[in-house]
Structure formats: C-alpha cells, structure tokens
Amino acid sequence: MTHNPKTKYSHAINKNKTKKVDDLKMRNTKTKFLNFLRNPMVMKVAAFSFALLFLATSHTYAAADAGMDKFDTIIDVVAKWLGRIGLVVAFFGAGQLALGFKQDDADGKVRGMKTLAAGFMLFGITESLSLFGLK
C-alpha cells in the first residue's frame, strides 16, 4: 500500500484555506459597516436619535399637572369600587365552588374556581395601583 503525502496534510491545508476565507469575509463585513457609518446622513440620524433619547428621558417630576388631582380622585374612587366588586365576585365564586363540591359536579368546581380567581385578581389589581404609578 503506497502512502500519498498530499492526502496526509490535505485536511490541514483545507482548514487553513477556510480560515483565510472566513477572515476575508469578516474584514469585508467590517469594512461595509464602517463605510455605512461614514455616511453623513446616517451620522445625522444617529445624532438626532441620541438627542431625542436624552431629551425624552430627562423629565422633571416636581410639578404636577393642573387636572391630575381630579383625575387621581376619580381613579381612587373607581379602583375602590372595582376592588369591592372583585371581592363580591370572589365570594360568588366561593359559593359556586362549594355547591360544586356538594353536588360532586366537576364543571361547577371549575367554574367556581375560575370565578373565585377572577374576583381575587380584580381585587389584587386595584390594590396594587401604586405599581402602575396611579396612586
């Protein structure tokens, strides 16, 4: 059996060629990206975007708007009543759940659990208005 020296190192040579091709592709990609950034219109748009970003995020929160006090009182009243309604719905769901257990009705149990969960979720959302910045 004869040994061919070209086949012994052909894998290393192909690997080296692949690496050179990958390096060339990476250089071309970098060059295209840098040429894109050198475009004056791109730089103007980027500068304008950064300026808007910094101007939009630097609010002063010291002064309250004129109509916000009335709006806050309306939100407080609505939230209070929605929380109460949520507790009533939860109570109704607990009743449905109890009747579902009493009658051994799977559909009644599921409906009762869903109604109970919906009532408590409504109550929980109205109690957590401070998380949304409304209280």
N, C-alpha and C positions, 0 to 999 in steps of 0.2 A: 504494500500500500504506500503510495507516494504522498508526501506532505506538501501542500501548497502554502508557501509563506504569505501570500496575499490574503488568503481567507483567514489566517490566524489573526491578523490585525485589522481586518475589514470592519469589524464591529466598532473598534475604537476610532477608526477614521470616519465612519458614518456618524458616530456620536459627536465627533469634533465638528463635522460639517453642519450638523443640526444645530449645535450651539452657536456657530457663527451666523447662521441664518436667523436664529432667534434674536441674537444681539443686534443684527442689522434691522430686523423688524422693530425692535424696541427703540432703536435710535430714530428710525423713521417716524414712529408714533410720537416720540418726544419732540422731534423737530416740527411735526404738524401741529402739535398742541402749542408749542412756543410761538409758531407763526400765527396761530389763531389768536393768541393773547396779544400779539403785537399790533393787531388790527385796531386802529383808533376808535372805531365805533364800539367794539367790544369793551375797550377800556372805559369809554364814556358810560356805557350801560352798566358796567360793574361798579363804577364810582357812584353813579346815581342810585343804584340799588343799595349800596352800603350806606349812603347818606340817608335814604329813606328808612332803612333799618334802624339806624341810630336815632333819628328824629322821632320815629314812631314809638320807640321803646323808652323814651325819656319823658314820661308824663309827670306832672306834678299832681299829687293826690291831696293836697292840702285844702283846696277849695271845693265845696260841694256845689252841685248844680242847683238852680233855683227850684225846679219842680221835683227833685229827687225825694224830698221829705214826704210829700204827699204820696208819691209812688211807693215809698218804703212802708208807709202805714197801710196802703192798700194790699201790698204783698203780705204784710204781717197778718192782716185780717183774713185774707184768702187762705193763707197757709194754716192758720189756726183752725178754720172751719174744715179744710181738707183733711187735716190731722184727725179731727173729731169724726168726720165721715169715715176715714180709714179705720178707726177703732170700731165703729159700728159695723162696717163690712167684715172686719176680723171676727167680731162677736157672732155675726150671722154665719160666717164660715165655720166657727167652732160648733155652732148648733147643727149645721149640716153634717159635720164630721161625727158628732155624737149620734145623730139619727142614722147615719150610715153604719156606724158600729152596732147600734141597737138592732137594725134590720138586717145586718150582715150583707150589706149592699156595697160591692166594690166600686161601682160607679159613683155612688153617693159619697163614699170616703174620699175618692179622688177629687170630686167636685168641691167637697168641704175643705180639703187641704189647699186646693188652688185658691179658693175664696179667702181662706184664713191668711195665706201667704200674701195675696194681693192687698188685703187690708193692712197688714203689718208693713208691707213695702210702702204703701201710700203714707202711713204714719211716719215711717222712718225717713222718707224723703222730706216731708215737711219739717221734721225736727232737725234735719241737717242742712238747713238753708245757709248756715254760716260757711259751709264748704263751698257753696256756689257764689259766695260774696253778696248774698241778698239780705243778710241780717247783721 
